[in-house]
Amino acid sequence: MVADRRVRPTALLPLWHVAGFALGAVTAALGERAAMACTVAVEETIDAHYAAQEVELEDPALAEQAPELAGTIAAFRAEELEHRDIGLAHGAEQAPGYRLLSALIRTGCRVAIKLSERV
């Protein structure tokens, strides 16, 4: 028997809204390319998260519980990749300290995802 795995929003969502705004404001203050670097880092991290969810939903028992979920995740993932491509087209990789900035943002996003899965 498959455990009940309902999809629910995290209780941390209000915190992530504030953190996302702050991250956007800080990187925008650093310049357009830094803001685009932020976008790329966030979107690539979310894409990886969605890709893992798609793999998980290949389990027929899970897919049976929420048949429309796989399509929803695929659509969300495509949107994230579109945002990433926009960031790359607008000079994200030319941001000063791109590698470090990107690594810090990715790490923060991965931590947020892990916390959200638990809370």
C-alpha positions as CSV (number, residue, x, y, z in Angstrom):
1,M,0.0,0.0,0.0
2,V,1.3,3.4,-0.9
3,A,1.5,5.9,1.9
4,D,-0.8,8.9,1.6
5,R,1.3,11.6,0.0
6,R,-1.0,14.6,-0.4
7,V,0.3,17.7,-2.1
8,R,0.1,20.6,0.2
9,P,1.7,24.0,0.4
10,T,4.4,24.4,2.9
11,A,3.7,26.4,6.1
12,L,6.9,28.3,5.3
13,L,5.4,29.9,2.2
14,P,5.0,33.4,3.8
15,L,8.6,33.3,4.8
16,W,9.7,32.3,1.3
17,H,7.7,35.2,-0.2
18,V,9.6,37.6,2.0
19,A,13.0,35.9,1.4
20,G,12.3,35.9,-2.4
21,F,11.5,39.6,-2.4
22,A,14.6,40.3,-0.3
23,L,16.8,38.2,-2.6
24,G,15.4,39.9,-5.6
25,A,15.9,43.4,-4.1
26,V,19.5,42.7,-3.1
27,T,20.5,41.2,-6.4
28,A,18.7,44.0,-8.3
29,A,20.7,46.5,-6.3
30,L,23.8,44.8,-7.5
31,G,22.7,45.4,-11.1
32,E,20.7,43.8,-13.9
33,R,23.1,41.0,-14.6
34,A,23.2,40.0,-10.9
35,A,19.4,39.9,-10.9
36,M,19.5,37.7,-13.9
37,A,22.1,35.5,-12.3
38,C,19.7,35.2,-9.3
39,T,16.9,34.2,-11.7
40,V,19.1,31.6,-13.4
41,A,20.2,30.0,-10.1
42,V,16.7,29.9,-8.6
43,E,15.1,28.5,-11.8
44,E,17.8,25.8,-12.3
45,T,17.4,24.7,-8.7
46,I,13.6,24.5,-9.0
47,D,14.0,22.7,-12.3
48,A,16.1,20.0,-10.6
49,H,13.5,19.7,-7.9
50,Y,10.7,19.3,-10.4
51,A,12.7,16.8,-12.4
52,A,13.1,14.7,-9.3
53,Q,9.3,14.9,-8.7
54,E,8.7,13.8,-12.3
55,V,10.9,10.7,-11.7
56,E,9.0,9.9,-8.5
57,L,5.7,10.2,-10.3
58,E,6.8,7.5,-12.7
59,D,5.8,5.0,-10.0
60,P,2.3,3.9,-11.2
61,A,0.9,3.8,-7.6
62,L,1.9,7.4,-7.1
63,A,0.7,8.5,-10.5
64,E,-2.6,6.8,-9.8
65,Q,-3.2,8.9,-6.7
66,A,-2.9,12.2,-8.6
67,P,-3.1,11.6,-12.3
68,E,-3.0,15.3,-13.3
69,L,0.0,16.1,-11.1
70,A,2.6,14.9,-13.6
71,G,1.2,17.2,-16.3
72,T,1.1,20.1,-13.8
73,I,4.7,19.6,-12.8
74,A,5.9,19.3,-16.4
75,A,4.2,22.6,-17.2
76,F,5.7,24.3,-14.2
77,R,9.1,22.9,-15.1
78,A,8.9,24.2,-18.7
79,E,8.0,27.7,-17.3
80,E,11.0,27.6,-14.9
81,L,13.3,26.7,-17.9
82,E,11.9,29.6,-19.9
83,H,12.7,32.0,-17.1
84,R,16.2,30.5,-16.9
85,D,16.7,31.1,-20.6
86,I,15.5,34.7,-20.3
87,G,18.1,35.2,-17.5
88,L,20.9,33.7,-19.6
89,A,19.8,35.8,-22.6
90,H,20.1,38.9,-20.5
91,G,23.7,38.4,-19.3
92,A,23.4,36.4,-16.1
93,E,26.7,34.7,-16.7
94,Q,28.5,38.1,-17.1
95,A,27.4,39.2,-13.5
96,P,30.4,40.0,-11.3
97,G,31.1,37.0,-9.1
98,Y,28.6,34.9,-11.1
99,R,29.9,31.5,-9.9
100,L,29.9,32.5,-6.2
101,L,26.6,34.3,-6.4
102,S,25.0,31.4,-8.2
103,A,26.4,28.9,-5.8
104,L,25.2,30.8,-2.7
105,I,21.7,31.2,-4.2
106,R,21.5,27.5,-5.3
107,T,22.5,26.4,-1.8
108,G,19.8,28.7,-0.2
109,C,17.2,27.3,-2.6
110,R,18.1,23.7,-1.8
111,V,17.9,24.4,1.9
112,A,14.5,26.1,1.4
113,I,13.2,23.1,-0.5
114,K,14.4,20.6,2.1
115,L,12.8,22.7,4.9
116,S,9.6,23.0,2.9
117,E,9.4,19.3,2.4
118,R,9.4,18.9,6.2
119,V,7.3,21.8,7.4
